[in-house]
Every structure is written in C-alpha cells, then in structure tokens.
Amino acid sequence: MALRPGGLKTSMFCSPADLQIEAKLLLDNHPNMDELNKYERQYHIPIGFNVPIIMKSSLPQLLYIIELRSSKTVHPTLRRIVHKIAQSVETHYPDTCNFFCDYDKDNFTLRRGTQDIIQK
C-alpha cells in the first residue's frame, strides 16, 4: 500500500488495519522523526486513533449528540463524522426530525495552538 499524498485517509469507513498501515508509512517516511522528543511525537498519532468505538443511542439521543458535536468548537475530525451522521438522519427522516446541525465552515483560530498535552 502506497502512502497517499496528504497523509492518512479521513473516511470514517476505513478499517483500522488500513489506517494503521498508512500511519506506519507516514511515520516511517517522516524526515525528522528521530529528532523529535516524546512530547512532539505524540502529535503524529491522535490519542483515540487506536480505539474503535460503536455508538448506540435512541433517535432523540442521536439528535442531541448531533447538536452538541456539530459546532465549530469540536475537533474537525469528529465534526466531519457528525456531519455525515446528520446528513444520513436528514435523508432517512426528512419530515420527522427537527434538529440543528452547524454546517458552517471551520474557522481555524490561533487559540487552538495554545492548547497542549504535557505532564505538569
């Protein structure tokens, strides 16, 4: 499997094995990986990357999750998945469900760069 330009696959339908292969290729081909300290390396694989999830909920619970997790303050990777879920709900229940999904484009701010994961 060759690494695609732009890095890892972003589809929510990729298998964990495919993503693991791509992540390994990406890390192996990183030009300065040996020069990074352990705090810098943690950003190359997201924290939840190796944790598959199954989400079970009732329809009202799902609508609540969509409303909470579709806003711009949510991490872009989760936000894209929630948008796909919202589109599926809108397709399957067009006249039944009344909910809000924030489809506005992300507006990256420098405040996100001030957040860090370090041991204190």
HUKA-V282573 format. One line per field, one symbol per residue. ss: DSSP state (H for helix, E for strand, - for the rest). phi: phi as a letter, one per 20 degrees, with the letter a starting at -180 (. if undefined). Layout:
BEGIN
ss = ???
phi = ???
END
This chain:
BEGIN
ss = ---------------HHHHHHHHHHHHH----HHH--HHHH-----------------HHHHHHHHHHH------HHHHHHHHHHHHHHHHH-----------------HHHHH------
phi = .efffnnffdffdffgffffffffffffeffdgfeeefffffeecggegedfccddbffffffffgffddffeeggfffffffffffffffecfdeddbdceegffcfcfgffeebdcfd
END
